[in-house]
Amino acid sequence: MNIVAWNCRQAFRKKVGKLVPFCPKIAVISECESLEKLAGSHESLFAHSLWVGDNPHKGLGVFSSSEHPLTVHPAYDDRFHWIVPIRVTSPESFTLLAVWTKDHKDRKQSYVGQLFLALQEYQSILKEETCLVVGDLNSNAIWDSLPRVGNHTAVVKILQEHGLASAYHWFFREEHGMESVPTYYFHHHREKGYHIDYGFLPVAWMDHLESVYVGTYEEWREWSDHVPVVIKVGRGDHLYFRTL
């Protein structure tokens, strides 16, 4: 199962073909236009799609293959922009928290603050269901001192307490805040790169983690100020799932 997180910087309908080589089963696409504006441009690659947002040009899209139908979790609370729990149905089902954090009128609740608060709201989901947290978190431990209701380290700790770990950090054996490969280039400047896009998976899956790909600045700068993160997990007979 290949899982993609990418902030496409709008106009996903013109860029969806860039994902074909990854054969994604699930893709969380930030800054994605609405499904109406996509006008079916994604349907050759994905069978299922969901979208949330308050701007039809720039929201959060979630896409999946035919064997992974998507439904919004009944516990979804749209106060959190945009952290959306989605039930993914397959031979074994799990819950995907698709993430694109944004600013907030209360600056302390912006970006990682939104995610921190959402994780409090979704504690029961994290505790009772097999969960993945994937997307553009706009967050890194280097910014922990900013005045937020929570910070990156606090979010990572909550996820760790529920048995989740970042696939990138697990695979490359790097610490949060010490990443060697950026996922975002501020104003497209190569020298201003930051790691802010993530895929947190159950630790029980990590024995089946086959690869983590992070796109290069040279290949992706034409398409976005972010590069995709692609996580490949082998199917395995012993992946752990809680019952939904």
MOMOUR-V566972 format. One line per field, one symbol per residue. ss: DSSP state (h for helix, s for strand, l for the rest). burial: I if it has 24 or more other ideal C-beta (glycine too) atoms within 12 Angstrom, else O. A space follows every 10 residues. Layout:
BEGIN
ss->???
burial->???
END
This chain:
BEGIN
ss->lsssssslll lhhhlhhhhh hhlllsssss ssllhhhhll lllllllsss ssllllllss ssssllllss ssllllllll llsssssssl lllsssssss llllllhhhl lhhhhhhhhh hlhhhhhhll ssssssllll hhhlllllll lhhhhhhhhh hllssshhhh hhllllllll lllsshhhll llssllssss sshhhhhhss ssssllhhhh lllllsllss ssslllllll llll
burial->IIIIIIIIII OIIOIIOIIO OIOIIIIIII IIIIIOOIOO IIOOIIOIII IIIOOOOIII IIIIIOOIII OIIOIIOOOI IIIIIIIIOI OIIIIIIIII IIOIOOOOII IIIIIIIIIO IIOOIIOOII IIIIIIIIII IOIOOOOIII IIIIIIOIIO OIIIIIIIII IOOOOIOOIO IIIIIOOOOO OOIIIIIIII IIIIIIOIIO OIIIIOIOOI OOIIIIIIII IIIOOOOOIO IOOO
END
